[in-house]
């Protein structure tokens, strides 16, 4: 089974996750969603596999995230914003088949392996 890590390689948490997986001999495919972007169905699928809502996956350090949460934006509005601006999606996510986890802290990745 293929492990996919949705990450930004320059991100410190993503680097720590890569180190954890590599140290354990776990191979994974890197998905640089910040560069390549994600479609609306891809964002929905990722959130569904992780069992979390879009508001829970907002990267609050990014411009626009706080405003979306404060005004009570709908799931659809947040997902649309994530599609338009992939940096709004928290990272890293680890996907293994039909299960995913937001790996914060990085040890949470072990839950789906």
Secondary structure, 3 states (H helix, E strand, C coil): CCEEEECCCCCHHHHHHHHHHHHCCCCCEEECHHHHCCCHHHHHHHHHHHCCCHHHHECCCCCCHHHHHHCCCCHHHHHHHHHHCHHHECCCEEEECCEEEECCCHHHHHHHC
